[in-house]
Amino acid sequence: MAGLSCDGVGVAADGRVLLDGVTLAVDPGAACAVMGRSGAGKSTLLKAIAGLVGRGGTISVDGRDLTGVAPHRRRVGLLFQHPRVFPTMRAVDNVAYPLRLARWPRGRRRAEAVRLLAEVGLADRAQAWPGELSGGEQQRVALARALCVPPAVLLLDEPLTGLDRLQRRELVGLLQRVRAERHVTWVIVTHDPDDAAALGDTIAVLDAGRLVQHAPAGEVRSCPASDRVAALFGSVDPTGGAR
């Protein structure tokens, strides 16, 4: 049984097809990196899994059909490209927010938020305001919040964008450690082939809303399904011909 299963998922908006019958399975505890050109449907796929856009087809998590299930009941966490932290809340309160919605007692949710901040390396920043945190630290706060109600599937939409080299390296290491410790199924969108290989057991390539290849990272790099797929890895010029 797949940790995440998408069967014939389609999304359309304003008369335009954004996803066209995408069928994708990710094993429990495995990580799938999603690549594709701008507008290929990468972020739309994550939103469909999270229940943030209407769609056709079927999406299941650990064998549970999510049709009609509200986003907050899906056991799906979503980390956006830009950290969506609340500017008027300290780091600890940002992390505890989902538990506040779940009506956890104040003391218990605060203790859990502090524990999660320690897990992502921010034990000493619990009382910091978002404006006092670097971009990498804000992304860690957002990650801690996504882990607050333990997800079965974690979706990451280009979480390394906008970070400097050191911040990227630190966050990649953190993501790898959290995944190993929690055994959560991951889908991560990235435009960087090195990040895809580092963070994904497999790579799924979308092109104009269609899934054109899904295979182990090394296979996608060495045996791309088309010149357009090869171009994502810099091995073929997008207009044709090897580099």
GITA-V893104 format. One record per pair of residues at least 4 apart in sequence whose ideal C-beta (glycine too) atoms are under 6 Angstrom apart, sorted by sequence separation. I is the first residue (numbers start at 1). GAP is how many residues later the second one is. D is the distance in Angstrom with one decimal. If there is no record, write none. Layout:
i:gap:d
I:GAP:D
I:GAP:D
This chain:
i:gap:d
26:4:5.3
36:4:3.0
41:4:5.8
60:4:5.9
69:4:5.3
80:4:5.3
89:4:4.0
96:4:5.9
104:4:5.1
128:4:4.5
133:4:3.9
163:4:3.8
178:4:5.8
195:4:5.7
196:4:5.2
215:4:4.2
218:4:6.0
219:4:5.4
225:4:5.0
237:4:5.1
12:5:5.1
13:5:6.0
47:5:4.1
48:5:5.5
60:5:5.2
69:5:5.4
89:5:4.9
99:5:4.1
104:5:4.0
117:5:4.4
118:5:4.0
128:5:5.5
133:5:4.9
163:5:4.7
190:5:4.5
206:5:6.0
207:5:4.7
215:5:5.1
224:5:3.9
230:5:4.7
231:5:5.0
26:6:4.6
36:6:5.2
47:6:4.6
117:6:5.9
190:6:5.2
224:6:3.9
230:6:3.7
236:6:5.7
237:6:5.8
11:7:4.5
48:7:4.5
59:7:4.9
179:7:5.9
196:7:5.2
205:7:5.3
213:7:5.9
231:7:4.3
11:8:4.2
34:8:5.1
66:8:5.5
86:8:5.5
130:8:6.0
160:8:5.0
205:8:4.5
10:9:5.4
85:9:4.9
117:9:5.3
227:9:4.8
9:10:5.6
10:10:6.0
49:10:5.7
99:10:3.7
204:10:4.3
10:11:5.6
188:11:5.3
114:12:5.6
213:12:4.0
221:12:5.5
8:13:5.0
9:13:4.5
96:13:4.5
212:13:5.5
227:13:5.9
96:14:5.9
202:14:5.5
203:14:5.0
8:15:5.9
6:16:5.7
7:16:5.4
213:16:5.6
96:17:3.8
200:17:5.7
203:17:4.4
6:18:4.5
95:18:3.9
122:18:5.5
5:20:5.0
51:20:3.9
120:20:4.3
139:20:5.9
197:20:4.6
50:21:5.7
92:21:4.8
95:21:5.5
207:21:5.9
4:22:4.4
19:22:4.9
2:23:4.1
3:23:5.6
18:23:5.3
51:23:5.6
120:23:5.6
3:24:5.9
120:24:4.8
205:24:5.2
3:25:3.6
19:25:5.6
18:26:4.6
50:26:5.2
172:26:5.9
117:27:5.5
135:27:5.8
136:27:5.3
50:28:4.8
116:28:4.1
135:28:5.8
154:30:5.1
116:31:6.0
136:31:3.5
158:31:5.4
153:32:4.7
154:32:5.1
155:32:5.2
156:32:4.2
157:32:4.9
158:32:5.9
11:33:5.4
91:34:5.4
92:34:4.1
91:35:5.5
136:35:6.0
160:35:6.0
11:37:5.6
90:37:5.4
91:37:5.1
9:39:5.7
90:39:5.9
193:40:4.7
11:42:5.6
87:43:5.1
11:44:4.7
85:45:4.7
9:46:5.5
10:46:4.2
10:47:5.7
94:47:5.4
9:48:3.9
8:49:3.8
95:49:4.6
99:49:5.9
7:50:5.6
91:50:5.1
95:50:4.8
98:50:4.6
7:51:4.5
94:51:5.9
98:51:5.2
6:53:5.3
85:53:5.4
5:55:4.4
83:55:3.9
83:56:4.8
85:56:5.4
4:57:5.8
85:57:6.0
83:59:4.2
1:62:4.9
79:63:5.7
79:64:5.8
79:67:5.0
77:69:3.7
77:74:3.6
76:75:5.8
75:76:5.5
81:76:5.0
75:77:4.3
76:77:4.9
77:77:4.6
78:77:4.6
79:77:4.6
80:77:5.3
81:77:4.3
79:80:5.3
81:80:5.2
62:90:5.5
61:91:5.1
61:92:5.4
46:109:4.5
46:111:5.4
43:114:5.5
42:147:4.4
4:149:5.2
29:154:4.4
31:155:4.0
32:155:5.1
33:155:5.2
34:155:4.8
28:157:5.8
33:157:5.8
26:159:5.6
35:161:5.6
33:163:3.7
42:164:5.8
41:165:4.9
33:166:5.7
40:166:4.2
33:167:2.8
40:167:5.8
32:168:5.6
41:168:4.3
31:169:5.1
36:169:5.9
31:170:5.1
32:170:5.1
33:170:4.9
34:170:5.0
35:170:5.3
36:170:3.8
30:171:4.9
32:172:5.5
24:180:5.8
4:181:5.3
3:182:3.5
24:187:6.0
20:189:4.3
22:189:4.9
19:190:4.9
20:190:4.9
18:191:5.5
17:192:5.4
35:197:5.5
